[in-house]
Amino acid sequence: MILKSFELNKLNLNNQNFYLLYGDNEGLKEEIIAKLFKKNYPDKIYKYDEKEIIDNKNIFSKTYTK
């Protein structure tokens, strides 16, 4: 599901295993992470840059198959 920033109240955090925040506005992404995810999942937040993912494609399979 793709949501715009003004539609985040529709987001049900229990429906998915992981989320992708995409865009140029780093401040907004950090605000969303702080408001929605850090309080519910304090030890389960992983951040990756595009280059890290491209260089190491196994990063998700190792992290999310536990």
PDBQT receptor file of N, H, CA, C and O in Angstrom, charges set to zero:
ATOM      1  N   MET A   1       0.842  -1.160   0.000  1.00  0.00    +0.000 N 
ATOM      2  CA  MET A   1       0.000   0.000   0.000  1.00  0.00    +0.000 C 
ATOM      3  C   MET A   1       0.895   1.232   0.000  1.00  0.00    +0.000 C 
ATOM      4  O   MET A   1       1.879   1.291   0.736  1.00  0.00    +0.000 OA
ATOM      5  N   ILE A   2       0.558   2.192  -0.809  1.00  0.00    +0.000 N 
ATOM      6  H   ILE A   2      -0.242   2.144  -1.408  1.00  0.00    +0.000 HD
ATOM      7  CA  ILE A   2       1.303   3.448  -0.868  1.00  0.00    +0.000 C 
ATOM      8  C   ILE A   2       0.446   4.520  -0.219  1.00  0.00    +0.000 C 
ATOM      9  O   ILE A   2      -0.712   4.720  -0.584  1.00  0.00    +0.000 OA
ATOM     10  N   LEU A   3       1.038   5.204   0.749  1.00  0.00    +0.000 N 
ATOM     11  H   LEU A   3       1.979   5.042   1.045  1.00  0.00    +0.000 HD
ATOM     12  CA  LEU A   3       0.334   6.269   1.455  1.00  0.00    +0.000 C 
ATOM     13  C   LEU A   3       1.094   7.577   1.328  1.00  0.00    +0.000 C 
ATOM     14  O   LEU A   3       2.325   7.585   1.326  1.00  0.00    +0.000 OA
ATOM     15  N   LYS A   4       0.378   8.668   1.224  1.00  0.00    +0.000 N 
ATOM     16  H   LYS A   4      -0.622   8.661   1.225  1.00  0.00    +0.000 HD
ATOM     17  CA  LYS A   4       0.970  10.000   1.281  1.00  0.00    +0.000 C 
ATOM     18  C   LYS A   4       1.118  10.371   2.749  1.00  0.00    +0.000 C 
ATOM     19  O   LYS A   4       0.486   9.754   3.607  1.00  0.00    +0.000 OA
ATOM     20  N   SER A   5       1.941  11.368   3.050  1.00  0.00    +0.000 N 
ATOM     21  H   SER A   5       2.454  11.869   2.352  1.00  0.00    +0.000 HD
ATOM     22  CA  SER A   5       2.207  11.733   4.444  1.00  0.00    +0.000 C 
ATOM     23  C   SER A   5       0.937  12.143   5.184  1.00  0.00    +0.000 C 
ATOM     24  O   SER A   5       0.839  11.919   6.390  1.00  0.00    +0.000 OA
ATOM     25  N   PHE A   6      -0.031  12.731   4.500  1.00  0.00    +0.000 N 
ATOM     26  H   PHE A   6       0.048  12.913   3.520  1.00  0.00    +0.000 HD
ATOM     27  CA  PHE A   6      -1.263  13.139   5.166  1.00  0.00    +0.000 C 
ATOM     28  C   PHE A   6      -2.218  11.968   5.393  1.00  0.00    +0.000 C 
ATOM     29  O   PHE A   6      -3.253  12.144   6.036  1.00  0.00    +0.000 OA
ATOM     30  N   GLU A   7      -1.902  10.796   4.887  1.00  0.00    +0.000 N 
ATOM     31  H   GLU A   7      -1.062  10.654   4.364  1.00  0.00    +0.000 HD
ATOM     32  CA  GLU A   7      -2.744   9.610   5.054  1.00  0.00    +0.000 C 
ATOM     33  C   GLU A   7      -2.189   8.638   6.103  1.00  0.00    +0.000 C 
ATOM     34  O   GLU A   7      -2.688   7.519   6.219  1.00  0.00    +0.000 OA
ATOM     35  N   LEU A   8      -1.189   9.034   6.851  1.00  0.00    +0.000 N 
ATOM     36  H   LEU A   8      -0.784   9.943   6.756  1.00  0.00    +0.000 HD
ATOM     37  CA  LEU A   8      -0.541   8.119   7.794  1.00  0.00    +0.000 C 
ATOM     38  C   LEU A   8      -1.471   7.640   8.901  1.00  0.00    +0.000 C 
ATOM     39  O   LEU A   8      -1.212   6.604   9.515  1.00  0.00    +0.000 OA
ATOM     40  N   ASN A   9      -2.545   8.370   9.167  1.00  0.00    +0.000 N 
ATOM     41  H   ASN A   9      -2.756   9.211   8.669  1.00  0.00    +0.000 HD
ATOM     42  CA  ASN A   9      -3.491   7.909  10.172  1.00  0.00    +0.000 C 
ATOM     43  C   ASN A   9      -4.213   6.630   9.733  1.00  0.00    +0.000 C 
ATOM     44  O   ASN A   9      -4.818   5.956  10.566  1.00  0.00    +0.000 OA
ATOM     45  N   LYS A  10      -4.162   6.289   8.457  1.00  0.00    +0.000 N 
ATOM     46  H   LYS A  10      -3.670   6.837   7.780  1.00  0.00    +0.000 HD
ATOM     47  CA  LYS A  10      -4.750   5.056   7.941  1.00  0.00    +0.000 C 
ATOM     48  C   LYS A  10      -3.831   3.852   8.152  1.00  0.00    +0.000 C 
ATOM     49  O   LYS A  10      -4.253   2.712   7.959  1.00  0.00    +0.000 OA
ATOM     50  N   LEU A  11      -2.600   4.089   8.540  1.00  0.00    +0.000 N 
ATOM     51  H   LEU A  11      -2.256   5.015   8.697  1.00  0.00    +0.000 HD
ATOM     52  CA  LEU A  11      -1.598   3.043   8.655  1.00  0.00    +0.000 C 
ATOM     53  C   LEU A  11      -1.858   2.169   9.875  1.00  0.00    +0.000 C 
ATOM     54  O   LEU A  11      -1.920   2.661  11.001  1.00  0.00    +0.000 OA
ATOM     55  N   ASN A  12      -2.008   0.871   9.642  1.00  0.00    +0.000 N 
ATOM     56  H   ASN A  12      -1.958   0.471   8.727  1.00  0.00    +0.000 HD
ATOM     57  CA  ASN A  12      -2.165  -0.103  10.721  1.00  0.00    +0.000 C 
ATOM     58  C   ASN A  12      -0.836  -0.837  10.852  1.00  0.00    +0.000 C 
ATOM     59  O   ASN A  12      -0.465  -1.617   9.975  1.00  0.00    +0.000 OA
ATOM     60  N   LEU A  13      -0.121  -0.589  11.941  1.00  0.00    +0.000 N 
ATOM     61  H   LEU A  13      -0.422   0.045  12.654  1.00  0.00    +0.000 HD
ATOM     62  CA  LEU A  13       1.231  -1.127  12.101  1.00  0.00    +0.000 C 
ATOM     63  C   LEU A  13       1.259  -2.640  12.262  1.00  0.00    +0.000 C 
ATOM     64  O   LEU A  13       2.324  -3.242  12.124  1.00  0.00    +0.000 OA
ATOM     65  N   ASN A  14       0.137  -3.270  12.546  1.00  0.00    +0.000 N 
ATOM     66  H   ASN A  14      -0.728  -2.781  12.658  1.00  0.00    +0.000 HD
ATOM     67  CA  ASN A  14       0.113  -4.713  12.755  1.00  0.00    +0.000 C 
ATOM     68  C   ASN A  14      -0.070  -5.502  11.465  1.00  0.00    +0.000 C 
ATOM     69  O   ASN A  14       0.004  -6.730  11.485  1.00  0.00    +0.000 OA
ATOM     70  N   ASN A  15      -0.306  -4.828  10.352  1.00  0.00    +0.000 N 
ATOM     71  H   ASN A  15      -0.366  -3.830  10.336  1.00  0.00    +0.000 HD
ATOM     72  CA  ASN A  15      -0.595  -5.532   9.100  1.00  0.00    +0.000 C 
ATOM     73  C   ASN A  15       0.632  -6.028   8.351  1.00  0.00    +0.000 C 
ATOM     74  O   ASN A  15       0.528  -6.989   7.588  1.00  0.00    +0.000 OA
ATOM     75  N   GLN A  16       1.787  -5.408   8.541  1.00  0.00    +0.000 N 
ATOM     76  H   GLN A  16       1.871  -4.628   9.160  1.00  0.00    +0.000 HD
ATOM     77  CA  GLN A  16       2.972  -5.736   7.751  1.00  0.00    +0.000 C 
ATOM     78  C   GLN A  16       4.159  -6.050   8.642  1.00  0.00    +0.000 C 
ATOM     79  O   GLN A  16       4.176  -5.687   9.818  1.00  0.00    +0.000 OA
ATOM     80  N   ASN A  17       5.157  -6.730   8.074  1.00  0.00    +0.000 N 
ATOM     81  H   ASN A  17       5.143  -7.024   7.118  1.00  0.00    +0.000 HD
ATOM     82  CA  ASN A  17       6.381  -7.044   8.804  1.00  0.00    +0.000 C 
ATOM     83  C   ASN A  17       7.426  -5.944   8.706  1.00  0.00    +0.000 C 
ATOM     84  O   ASN A  17       8.206  -5.753   9.638  1.00  0.00    +0.000 OA
ATOM     85  N   PHE A  18       7.456  -5.219   7.595  1.00  0.00    +0.000 N 
ATOM     86  H   PHE A  18       6.823  -5.374   6.837  1.00  0.00    +0.000 HD
ATOM     87  CA  PHE A  18       8.397  -4.112   7.455  1.00  0.00    +0.000 C 
ATOM     88  C   PHE A  18       7.820  -3.051   6.535  1.00  0.00    +0.000 C 
ATOM     89  O   PHE A  18       6.903  -3.303   5.754  1.00  0.00    +0.000 OA
ATOM     90  N   TYR A  19       8.383  -1.859   6.650  1.00  0.00    +0.000 N 
ATOM     91  H   TYR A  19       9.129  -1.654   7.284  1.00  0.00    +0.000 HD
ATOM     92  CA  TYR A  19       7.893  -0.694   5.927  1.00  0.00    +0.000 C 
ATOM     93  C   TYR A  19       9.052  -0.005   5.233  1.00  0.00    +0.000 C 
ATOM     94  O   TYR A  19      10.181  -0.021   5.722  1.00  0.00    +0.000 OA
ATOM     95  N   LEU A  20       8.766   0.596   4.095  1.00  0.00    +0.000 N 
ATOM     96  H   LEU A  20       7.848   0.609   3.697  1.00  0.00    +0.000 HD
ATOM     97  CA  LEU A  20       9.751   1.368   3.355  1.00  0.00    +0.000 C 
ATOM     98  C   LEU A  20       9.291   2.820   3.345  1.00  0.00    +0.000 C 
ATOM     99  O   LEU A  20       8.199   3.133   2.871  1.00  0.00    +0.000 OA
ATOM    100  N   LEU A  21      10.128   3.691   3.865  1.00  0.00    +0.000 N 
ATOM    101  H   LEU A  21      11.015   3.436   4.250  1.00  0.00    +0.000 HD
ATOM    102  CA  LEU A  21       9.861   5.125   3.783  1.00  0.00    +0.000 C 
ATOM    103  C   LEU A  21      10.759   5.673   2.699  1.00  0.00    +0.000 C 
ATOM    104  O   LEU A  21      11.976   5.497   2.743  1.00  0.00    +0.000 OA
ATOM    105  N   TYR A  22      10.165   6.331   1.734  1.00  0.00    +0.000 N 
ATOM    106  H   TYR A  22       9.176   6.473   1.698  1.00  0.00    +0.000 HD
ATOM    107  CA  TYR A  22      10.894   6.759   0.554  1.00  0.00    +0.000 C 
ATOM    108  C   TYR A  22      10.640   8.245   0.314  1.00  0.00    +0.000 C 
ATOM    109  O   TYR A  22       9.509   8.713   0.446  1.00  0.00    +0.000 OA
ATOM    110  N   GLY A  23      11.668   8.971  -0.031  1.00  0.00    +0.000 N 
ATOM    111  H   GLY A  23      12.587   8.591  -0.139  1.00  0.00    +0.000 HD
ATOM    112  CA  GLY A  23      11.501  10.373  -0.397  1.00  0.00    +0.000 C 
ATOM    113  C   GLY A  23      12.710  11.188  -0.010  1.00  0.00    +0.000 C 
ATOM    114  O   GLY A  23      13.621  10.706   0.664  1.00  0.00    +0.000 OA
ATOM    115  N   ASP A  24      12.703  12.431  -0.449  1.00  0.00    +0.000 N 
ATOM    116  H   ASP A  24      11.963  12.822  -0.997  1.00  0.00    +0.000 HD
ATOM    117  CA  ASP A  24      13.825  13.331  -0.209  1.00  0.00    +0.000 C 
ATOM    118  C   ASP A  24      13.753  14.026   1.144  1.00  0.00    +0.000 C 
ATOM    119  O   ASP A  24      14.777  14.496   1.641  1.00  0.00    +0.000 OA
ATOM    120  N   ASN A  25      12.583  14.104   1.748  1.00  0.00    +0.000 N 
ATOM    121  H   ASN A  25      11.751  13.722   1.344  1.00  0.00    +0.000 HD
ATOM    122  CA  ASN A  25      12.396  14.858   2.978  1.00  0.00    +0.000 C 
ATOM    123  C   ASN A  25      12.837  14.030   4.187  1.00  0.00    +0.000 C 
ATOM    124  O   ASN A  25      12.034  13.321   4.795  1.00  0.00    +0.000 OA
ATOM    125  N   GLU A  26      14.119  14.131   4.522  1.00  0.00    +0.000 N 
ATOM    126  H   GLU A  26      14.771  14.707   4.028  1.00  0.00    +0.000 HD
ATOM    127  CA  GLU A  26      14.683  13.356   5.637  1.00  0.00    +0.000 C 
ATOM    128  C   GLU A  26      14.019  13.710   6.959  1.00  0.00    +0.000 C 
ATOM    129  O   GLU A  26      13.799  12.835   7.797  1.00  0.00    +0.000 OA
ATOM    130  N   GLY A  27      13.701  14.981   7.153  1.00  0.00    +0.000 N 
ATOM    131  H   GLY A  27      13.880  15.691   6.473  1.00  0.00    +0.000 HD
ATOM    132  CA  GLY A  27      13.060  15.419   8.388  1.00  0.00    +0.000 C 
ATOM    133  C   GLY A  27      11.711  14.766   8.590  1.00  0.00    +0.000 C 
ATOM    134  O   GLY A  27      11.390  14.338   9.699  1.00  0.00    +0.000 OA
ATOM    135  N   LEU A  28      10.918  14.682   7.539  1.00  0.00    +0.000 N 
ATOM    136  H   LEU A  28      11.179  15.030   6.638  1.00  0.00    +0.000 HD
ATOM    137  CA  LEU A  28       9.607  14.047   7.632  1.00  0.00    +0.000 C 
ATOM    138  C   LEU A  28       9.738  12.556   7.902  1.00  0.00    +0.000 C 
ATOM    139  O   LEU A  28       8.976  11.999   8.692  1.00  0.00    +0.000 OA
ATOM    140  N   LYS A  29      10.698  11.908   7.253  1.00  0.00    +0.000 N 
ATOM    141  H   LYS A  29      11.317  12.361   6.612  1.00  0.00    +0.000 HD
ATOM    142  CA  LYS A  29      10.899  10.476   7.494  1.00  0.00    +0.000 C 
ATOM    143  C   LYS A  29      11.303  10.222   8.940  1.00  0.00    +0.000 C 
ATOM    144  O   LYS A  29      10.802   9.287   9.564  1.00  0.00    +0.000 OA
ATOM    145  N   GLU A  30      12.199  11.039   9.481  1.00  0.00    +0.000 N 
ATOM    146  H   GLU A  30      12.605  11.799   8.974  1.00  0.00    +0.000 HD
ATOM    147  CA  GLU A  30      12.619  10.890  10.881  1.00  0.00    +0.000 C 
ATOM    148  C   GLU A  30      11.445  11.136  11.828  1.00  0.00    +0.000 C 
ATOM    149  O   GLU A  30      11.309  10.449  12.840  1.00  0.00    +0.000 OA
ATOM    150  N   GLU A  31      10.603  12.107  11.506  1.00  0.00    +0.000 N 
ATOM    151  H   GLU A  31      10.713  12.665  10.684  1.00  0.00    +0.000 HD
ATOM    152  CA  GLU A  31       9.432  12.405  12.331  1.00  0.00    +0.000 C 
ATOM    153  C   GLU A  31       8.446  11.231  12.333  1.00  0.00    +0.000 C 
ATOM    154  O   GLU A  31       7.899  10.886  13.380  1.00  0.00    +0.000 OA
ATOM    155  N   ILE A  32       8.223  10.630  11.191  1.00  0.00    +0.000 N 
ATOM    156  H   ILE A  32       8.668  10.910  10.341  1.00  0.00    +0.000 HD
ATOM    157  CA  ILE A  32       7.328   9.474  11.085  1.00  0.00    +0.000 C 
ATOM    158  C   ILE A  32       7.887   8.308  11.879  1.00  0.00    +0.000 C 
ATOM    159  O   ILE A  32       7.148   7.635  12.597  1.00  0.00    +0.000 OA
ATOM    160  N   ILE A  33       9.178   8.061  11.758  1.00  0.00    +0.000 N 
ATOM    161  H   ILE A  33       9.779   8.607  11.174  1.00  0.00    +0.000 HD
ATOM    162  CA  ILE A  33       9.805   6.967  12.507  1.00  0.00    +0.000 C 
ATOM    163  C   ILE A  33       9.655   7.207  14.002  1.00  0.00    +0.000 C 
ATOM    164  O   ILE A  33       9.319   6.285  14.745  1.00  0.00    +0.000 OA
ATOM    165  N   ALA A  34       9.899   8.431  14.450  1.00  0.00    +0.000 N 
ATOM    166  H   ALA A  34      10.172   9.180  13.846  1.00  0.00    +0.000 HD
ATOM    167  CA  ALA A  34       9.817   8.750  15.872  1.00  0.00    +0.000 C 
ATOM    168  C   ALA A  34       8.391   8.611  16.394  1.00  0.00    +0.000 C 
ATOM    169  O   ALA A  34       8.181   8.050  17.470  1.00  0.00    +0.000 OA
ATOM    170  N   LYS A  35       7.419   9.107  15.655  1.00  0.00    +0.000 N 
ATOM    171  H   LYS A  35       7.590   9.562  14.781  1.00  0.00    +0.000 HD
ATOM    172  CA  LYS A  35       6.025   9.106  16.124  1.00  0.00    +0.000 C 
ATOM    173  C   LYS A  35       5.373   7.731  16.034  1.00  0.00    +0.000 C 
ATOM    174  O   LYS A  35       4.653   7.334  16.951  1.00  0.00    +0.000 OA
ATOM    175  N   LEU A  36       5.606   7.009  14.963  1.00  0.00    +0.000 N 
ATOM    176  H   LEU A  36       6.191   7.332  14.219  1.00  0.00    +0.000 HD
ATOM    177  CA  LEU A  36       4.870   5.766  14.733  1.00  0.00    +0.000 C 
ATOM    178  C   LEU A  36       5.616   4.504  15.131  1.00  0.00    +0.000 C 
ATOM    179  O   LEU A  36       5.007   3.556  15.628  1.00  0.00    +0.000 OA
ATOM    180  N   PHE A  37       6.915   4.478  14.922  1.00  0.00    +0.000 N 
ATOM    181  H   PHE A  37       7.410   5.248  14.519  1.00  0.00    +0.000 HD
ATOM    182  CA  PHE A  37       7.629   3.224  15.061  1.00  0.00    +0.000 C 
ATOM    183  C   PHE A  37       8.465   3.097  16.332  1.00  0.00    +0.000 C 
ATOM    184  O   PHE A  37       8.482   2.029  16.943  1.00  0.00    +0.000 OA
ATOM    185  N   LYS A  38       9.152   4.148  16.740  1.00  0.00    +0.000 N 
ATOM    186  H   LYS A  38       9.138   5.016  16.243  1.00  0.00    +0.000 HD
ATOM    187  CA  LYS A  38      10.057   4.034  17.896  1.00  0.00    +0.000 C 
ATOM    188  C   LYS A  38       9.331   3.687  19.184  1.00  0.00    +0.000 C 
ATOM    189  O   LYS A  38       9.876   2.965  20.020  1.00  0.00    +0.000 OA
ATOM    190  N   LYS A  39       8.114   4.186  19.364  1.00  0.00    +0.000 N 
ATOM    191  H   LYS A  39       7.671   4.772  18.686  1.00  0.00    +0.000 HD
ATOM    192  CA  LYS A  39       7.394   3.872  20.594  1.00  0.00    +0.000 C 
ATOM    193  C   LYS A  39       6.834   2.455  20.578  1.00  0.00    +0.000 C 
ATOM    194  O   LYS A  39       6.706   1.840  21.637  1.00  0.00    +0.000 OA
ATOM    195  N   ASN A  40       6.500   1.926  19.420  1.00  0.00    +0.000 N 
ATOM    196  H   ASN A  40       6.603   2.426  18.560  1.00  0.00    +0.000 HD
ATOM    197  CA  ASN A  40       5.936   0.581  19.312  1.00  0.00    +0.000 C 
ATOM    198  C   ASN A  40       6.993  -0.500  19.111  1.00  0.00    +0.000 C 
ATOM    199  O   ASN A  40       6.820  -1.631  19.567  1.00  0.00    +0.000 OA
ATOM    200  N   TYR A  41       8.077  -0.163  18.438  1.00  0.00    +0.000 N 
ATOM    201  H   TYR A  41       8.218   0.755  18.068  1.00  0.00    +0.000 HD
ATOM    202  CA  TYR A  41       9.120  -1.134  18.106  1.00  0.00    +0.000 C 
ATOM    203  C   TYR A  41      10.505  -0.553  18.384  1.00  0.00    +0.000 C 
ATOM    204  O   TYR A  41      11.279  -0.366  17.445  1.00  0.00    +0.000 OA
ATOM    205  N   PRO A  42      10.841  -0.264  19.628  1.00  0.00    +0.000 N 
ATOM    206  CA  PRO A  42      12.095   0.450  19.903  1.00  0.00    +0.000 C 
ATOM    207  C   PRO A  42      13.356  -0.298  19.499  1.00  0.00    +0.000 C 
ATOM    208  O   PRO A  42      14.342   0.342  19.133  1.00  0.00    +0.000 OA
ATOM    209  N   ASP A  43      13.367  -1.621  19.550  1.00  0.00    +0.000 N 
ATOM    210  H   ASP A  43      12.566  -2.141  19.847  1.00  0.00    +0.000 HD
ATOM    211  CA  ASP A  43      14.577  -2.385  19.225  1.00  0.00    +0.000 C 
ATOM    212  C   ASP A  43      14.521  -3.046  17.855  1.00  0.00    +0.000 C 
ATOM    213  O   ASP A  43      15.389  -3.855  17.527  1.00  0.00    +0.000 OA
ATOM    214  N   LYS A  44      13.523  -2.718  17.055  1.00  0.00    +0.000 N 
ATOM    215  H   LYS A  44      12.818  -2.061  17.322  1.00  0.00    +0.000 HD
ATOM    216  CA  LYS A  44      13.344  -3.406  15.776  1.00  0.00    +0.000 C 
ATOM    217  C   LYS A  44      13.365  -2.451  14.590  1.00  0.00    +0.000 C 
ATOM    218  O   LYS A  44      12.740  -2.732  13.567  1.00  0.00    +0.000 OA
ATOM    219  N   ILE A  45      14.061  -1.345  14.704  1.00  0.00    +0.000 N 
ATOM    220  H   ILE A  45      14.568  -1.117  15.535  1.00  0.00    +0.000 HD
ATOM    221  CA  ILE A  45      14.133  -0.376  13.616  1.00  0.00    +0.000 C 
ATOM    222  C   ILE A  45      15.516  -0.465  12.977  1.00  0.00    +0.000 C 
ATOM    223  O   ILE A  45      16.536  -0.286  13.642  1.00  0.00    +0.000 OA
ATOM    224  N   TYR A  46      15.528  -0.742  11.686  1.00  0.00    +0.000 N 
ATOM    225  H   TYR A  46      14.699  -0.887  11.146  1.00  0.00    +0.000 HD
ATOM    226  CA  TYR A  46      16.766  -0.843  10.930  1.00  0.00    +0.000 C 
ATOM    227  C   TYR A  46      16.725   0.175   9.806  1.00  0.00    +0.000 C 
ATOM    228  O   TYR A  46      15.708   0.310   9.126  1.00  0.00    +0.000 OA
ATOM    229  N   LYS A  47      17.804   0.881   9.609  1.00  0.00    +0.000 N 
ATOM    230  H   LYS A  47      18.630   0.771  10.161  1.00  0.00    +0.000 HD
ATOM    231  CA  LYS A  47      17.878   1.882   8.542  1.00  0.00    +0.000 C 
ATOM    232  C   LYS A  47      18.980   1.481   7.571  1.00  0.00    +0.000 C 
ATOM    233  O   LYS A  47      20.085   1.126   7.981  1.00  0.00    +0.000 OA
ATOM    234  N   TYR A  48      18.670   1.541   6.290  1.00  0.00    +0.000 N 
ATOM    235  H   TYR A  48      17.772   1.830   5.957  1.00  0.00    +0.000 HD
ATOM    236  CA  TYR A  48      19.627   1.196   5.248  1.00  0.00    +0.000 C 
ATOM    237  C   TYR A  48      19.617   2.268   4.176  1.00  0.00    +0.000 C 
ATOM    238  O   TYR A  48      18.569   2.835   3.868  1.00  0.00    +0.000 OA
ATOM    239  N   ASP A  49      20.760   2.544   3.616  1.00  0.00    +0.000 N 
ATOM    240  H   ASP A  49      21.612   2.083   3.867  1.00  0.00    +0.000 HD
ATOM    241  CA  ASP A  49      20.874   3.412   2.456  1.00  0.00    +0.000 C 
ATOM    242  C   ASP A  49      20.739   2.557   1.202  1.00  0.00    +0.000 C 
ATOM    243  O   ASP A  49      20.937   1.342   1.241  1.00  0.00    +0.000 OA
ATOM    244  N   GLU A  50      20.406   3.191   0.115  1.00  0.00    +0.000 N 
ATOM    245  H   GLU A  50      20.245   4.178   0.084  1.00  0.00    +0.000 HD
ATOM    246  CA  GLU A  50      20.253   2.486  -1.154  1.00  0.00    +0.000 C 
ATOM    247  C   GLU A  50      21.520   1.721  -1.517  1.00  0.00    +0.000 C 
ATOM    248  O   GLU A  50      21.445   0.577  -1.964  1.00  0.00    +0.000 OA
ATOM    249  N   LYS A  51      22.671   2.334  -1.330  1.00  0.00    +0.000 N 
ATOM    250  H   LYS A  51      22.732   3.263  -0.966  1.00  0.00    +0.000 HD
ATOM    251  CA  LYS A  51      23.937   1.697  -1.683  1.00  0.00    +0.000 C 
ATOM    252  C   LYS A  51      24.175   0.434  -0.853  1.00  0.00    +0.000 C 
ATOM    253  O   LYS A  51      24.675  -0.561  -1.376  1.00  0.00    +0.000 OA
ATOM    254  N   GLU A  52      23.821   0.464   0.440  1.00  0.00    +0.000 N 
ATOM    255  H   GLU A  52      23.415   1.273   0.865  1.00  0.00    +0.000 HD
ATOM    256  CA  GLU A  52      23.988  -0.720   1.288  1.00  0.00    +0.000 C 
ATOM    257  C   GLU A  52      23.163  -1.893   0.763  1.00  0.00    +0.000 C 
ATOM    258  O   GLU A  52      23.628  -3.033   0.756  1.00  0.00    +0.000 OA
ATOM    259  N   ILE A  53      21.961  -1.613   0.332  1.00  0.00    +0.000 N 
ATOM    260  H   ILE A  53      21.583  -0.687   0.338  1.00  0.00    +0.000 HD
ATOM    261  CA  ILE A  53      21.071  -2.668  -0.159  1.00  0.00    +0.000 C 
ATOM    262  C   ILE A  53      21.583  -3.226  -1.480  1.00  0.00    +0.000 C 
ATOM    263  O   ILE A  53      21.597  -4.440  -1.683  1.00  0.00    +0.000 OA
ATOM    264  N   ILE A  54      21.998  -2.348  -2.370  1.00  0.00    +0.000 N 
ATOM    265  H   ILE A  54      21.986  -1.361  -2.206  1.00  0.00    +0.000 HD
ATOM    266  CA  ILE A  54      22.496  -2.791  -3.667  1.00  0.00    +0.000 C 
ATOM    267  C   ILE A  54      23.780  -3.609  -3.510  1.00  0.00    +0.000 C 
ATOM    268  O   ILE A  54      23.956  -4.627  -4.179  1.00  0.00    +0.000 OA
ATOM    269  N   ASP A  55      24.672  -3.163  -2.626  1.00  0.00    +0.000 N 
ATOM    270  H   ASP A  55      24.529  -2.336  -2.082  1.00  0.00    +0.000 HD
ATOM    271  CA  ASP A  55      25.944  -3.857  -2.434  1.00  0.00    +0.000 C 
ATOM    272  C   ASP A  55      25.796  -5.183  -1.693  1.00  0.00    +0.000 C 
ATOM    273  O   ASP A  55      26.606  -6.089  -1.888  1.00  0.00    +0.000 OA
ATOM    274  N   ASN A  56      24.787  -5.309  -0.856  1.00  0.00    +0.000 N 
ATOM    275  H   ASN A  56      24.129  -4.573  -0.697  1.00  0.00    +0.000 HD
ATOM    276  CA  ASN A  56      24.602  -6.522  -0.064  1.00  0.00    +0.000 C 
ATOM    277  C   ASN A  56      23.133  -6.926  -0.119  1.00  0.00    +0.000 C 
ATOM    278  O   ASN A  56      22.361  -6.602   0.784  1.00  0.00    +0.000 OA
ATOM    279  N   LYS A  57      22.752  -7.628  -1.169  1.00  0.00    +0.000 N 
ATOM    280  H   LYS A  57      23.379  -7.891  -1.903  1.00  0.00    +0.000 HD
ATOM    281  CA  LYS A  57      21.351  -7.983  -1.386  1.00  0.00    +0.000 C 
ATOM    282  C   LYS A  57      20.825  -8.990  -0.374  1.00  0.00    +0.000 C 
ATOM    283  O   LYS A  57      19.611  -9.155  -0.248  1.00  0.00    +0.000 OA
ATOM    284  N   ASN A  58      21.702  -9.661   0.344  1.00  0.00    +0.000 N 
ATOM    285  H   ASN A  58      22.688  -9.527   0.241  1.00  0.00    +0.000 HD
ATOM    286  CA  ASN A  58      21.272 -10.644   1.344  1.00  0.00    +0.000 C 
ATOM    287  C   ASN A  58      20.894  -9.990   2.664  1.00  0.00    +0.000 C 
ATOM    288  O   ASN A  58      20.450 -10.677   3.584  1.00  0.00    +0.000 OA
ATOM    289  N   ILE A  59      21.059  -8.703   2.772  1.00  0.00    +0.000 N 
ATOM    290  H   ILE A  59      21.420  -8.145   2.025  1.00  0.00    +0.000 HD
ATOM    291  CA  ILE A  59      20.859  -8.011   4.042  1.00  0.00    +0.000 C 
ATOM    292  C   ILE A  59      19.443  -8.218   4.590  1.00  0.00    +0.000 C 
ATOM    293  O   ILE A  59      19.270  -8.345   5.802  1.00  0.00    +0.000 OA
ATOM    294  N   PHE A  60      18.446  -8.253   3.733  1.00  0.00    +0.000 N 
ATOM    295  H   PHE A  60      18.587  -8.149   2.748  1.00  0.00    +0.000 HD
ATOM    296  CA  PHE A  60      17.072  -8.424   4.195  1.00  0.00    +0.000 C 
ATOM    297  C   PHE A  60      16.765  -9.862   4.562  1.00  0.00    +0.000 C 
ATOM    298  O   PHE A  60      16.074 -10.111   5.550  1.00  0.00    +0.000 OA
ATOM    299  N   SER A  61      17.253 -10.790   3.807  1.00  0.00    +0.000 N 
ATOM    300  H   SER A  61      17.814 -10.588   3.005  1.00  0.00    +0.000 HD
ATOM    301  CA  SER A  61      16.971 -12.194   4.127  1.00  0.00    +0.000 C 
ATOM    302  C   SER A  61      17.590 -12.600   5.457  1.00  0.00    +0.000 C 
ATOM    303  O   SER A  61      16.994 -13.387   6.193  1.00  0.00    +0.000 OA
ATOM    304  N   LYS A  62      18.769 -12.083   5.783  1.00  0.00    +0.000 N 
ATOM    305  H   LYS A  62      19.253 -11.443   5.186  1.00  0.00    +0.000 HD
ATOM    306  CA  LYS A  62      19.394 -12.387   7.059  1.00  0.00    +0.000 C 
ATOM    307  C   LYS A  62      18.683 -11.699   8.219  1.00  0.00    +0.000 C 
ATOM    308  O   LYS A  62      18.528 -12.283   9.291  1.00  0.00    +0.000 OA
ATOM    309  N   THR A  63      18.251 -10.455   8.003  1.00  0.00    +0.000 N 
ATOM    310  H   THR A  63      18.376  -9.981   7.131  1.00  0.00    +0.000 HD
ATOM    311  CA  THR A  63      17.638  -9.666   9.063  1.00  0.00    +0.000 C 
ATOM    312  C   THR A  63      16.211 -10.102   9.355  1.00  0.00    +0.000 C 
ATOM    313  O   THR A  63      15.808 -10.121  10.517  1.00  0.00    +0.000 OA
ATOM    314  N   TYR A  64      15.435 -10.454   8.334  1.00  0.00    +0.000 N 
ATOM    315  H   TYR A  64      15.762 -10.439   7.389  1.00  0.00    +0.000 HD
ATOM    316  CA  TYR A  64      14.010 -10.663   8.516  1.00  0.00    +0.000 C 
ATOM    317  C   TYR A  64      13.571 -12.125   8.488  1.00  0.00    +0.000 C 
ATOM    318  O   TYR A  64      12.370 -12.389   8.434  1.00  0.00    +0.000 OA
ATOM    319  N   THR A  65      14.476 -13.060   8.520  1.00  0.00    +0.000 N 
ATOM    320  H   THR A  65      15.451 -12.845   8.563  1.00  0.00    +0.000 HD
ATOM    321  CA  THR A  65      14.071 -14.471   8.519  1.00  0.00    +0.000 C 
ATOM    322  C   THR A  65      14.346 -15.115   9.867  1.00  0.00    +0.000 C 
ATOM    323  O   THR A  65      14.432 -16.339   9.961  1.00  0.00    +0.000 OA
ATOM    324  N   LYS A  66      14.484 -14.318  10.900  1.00  0.00    +0.000 N 
ATOM    325  H   LYS A  66      14.414 -13.323  10.824  1.00  0.00    +0.000 HD
ATOM    326  CA  LYS A  66      14.760 -14.858  12.232  1.00  0.00    +0.000 C 
ATOM    327  C   LYS A  66      13.508 -15.449  12.846  1.00  0.00    +0.000 C 
ATOM    328  O   LYS A  66      13.549 -15.952  13.969  1.00  0.00    +0.000 OA
TER     329      LYS A  66
